[in-house]
Amino acid sequence: MPPRYTKSLSLILTIFLILFLAVVLPQAIKIQLFPNSLRLVPGQNLRLSLKQPFSIYLTADRPDGINGLNGKKKIEKGQSGYCSEVMVCPEREGTGFLEIRFLGVPIRRVNLLVMKMPEIVPGGHAIGVLVAKEGVIISGHLPVRDDSGKEYYPAQEGGIKVGDLLIAINGQTIHRLSDVEALIQSESQKGFPLTLTIIREGKPLELKIIPVKKVNPDRGLVTYLLGLYIEDPAAGVGTLTYYNPKSGRYGALGHKIVGFGNREVQLANGRIVSARITGINHSNRGEPGEKIGVFSGNADIIGDISANTQIGIFGGLLNNLNNYWYPLPIPVSTISEVRPGPAEILTVLSGDEIGRFSIEIQKVYYQSNLRDKGMVIKVTDPELLLKTGGIIQGMSGSPIIQNGKLVGAITHVFVNDPTRGYGVFAEWMLQMEDNLIEMGRKFAS
């Protein structure tokens, strides 16, 4: 091929590539971000637009409130055709779909579900999370040596596993961490193996453990060892997100509770309790702050924990929930309604008084499946920034409200910029609640 034709072909390919990158690629990325399903509420306005060679195809028998434009030509209900722009404003509940095409070939279908969203009571209340009403969590094993220097793992060799809930030794109930050491020493002196009662996957087990005897030659003291790391069953302070008066259930935290080594925590006997915030550790870059809270345990129980999921904990409340700022229930926002812009959060900074603080939703990721990082938020409230430095531990679950609707909850803080963090969509939390209720019904039947 002569050089001039080679240069012409290269130029044509270059121009084609530039056009592809400038026109086709941005549209392809936009389409890829479209969810497979969109939930809408009656009266909600939604606008979708694409440029050639992409288009949206509308069928003639689609639901009311879905109209298209192809240039100046309007495609109303009863007409089918290709559109460069579609306006969706459903008037009643129902289903439909949009078909995205490339050069006339179908490549993506977006299902539309129009329905009224539940109304809930927003939270913001400070809560303490008890993995169990009593007992301690087994968080690890360590080697112990007898007087001859021989190494043992007595608890591990006896069948104790990380994540087990230790509730009694020789039939004596464990109420706090300090009980464990006292019971090991006093009961081991009787010269018999210890009977440890544990809860594993919601079921009680009794295991016989032979403690290792260790004598301190200098002081003549005898110590008995099991080789265990243990944790307090109180998982800390968080924030209640919402209460659903229709189901009598709540959602909180917006993320999963994990224990030592990021292991999953068993919450078969878990409870949530009312907490009072007694102090704040200020956030700084690289050092997230935290709420310091107190709760008295069983006396303050307000609900149980039925599930520990990637988007929060869920369960039932013993009594109805009240909120000073929102005495009446408010709607839950669909994901498609959430927009970058001003919003607010509800959270406690002192005592049990819920505060109302301004934030900005900076980014929204229109997800198509349940995930915990659906939006990026930034704290803009001067008072909140002064007192906390931004988002702090214990603020997880704080409800995010925009345009009078619950849109989500705070889940994570950006360590290098504590004024910013992630939020989970409220629609996903309500979906998770529905899934858990349905699973419970199937299990019961």
TAUR-V387686 format. One record per helix or strand. SS is the DSSP state (a for helix, b for strand). FROM is the first residue (numbers start at 1). TO is the last residue. If there is no record, write none. Layout:
# TAUR-V387686
ss->(SS	SS)
from->(FROM	FROM)
to->(TO	TO)
This chain:
# TAUR-V387686
ss->(a	b	b	b	b	b	b	b	b	b	b	b	b	b	b	a	b	b	a	b	b	b	b	b	b	b	b	a	b	b	b	b	b	b	a	b	b	b	b	a	b	b	b	a	b	b	b	b	a)
from->(3	37	46	54	66	73	81	85	94	105	119	126	136	144	151	154	165	172	177	194	203	212	221	228	234	249	258	260	264	271	276	284	287	290	298	301	307	312	330	335	341	353	375	382	393	399	405	417	426)
to->(32	40	49	58	70	75	83	88	102	114	122	130	141	145	152	157	169	173	188	200	209	216	225	232	244	252	258	262	264	274	281	284	287	294	300	304	309	317	332	337	351	364	379	388	393	402	414	425	444)
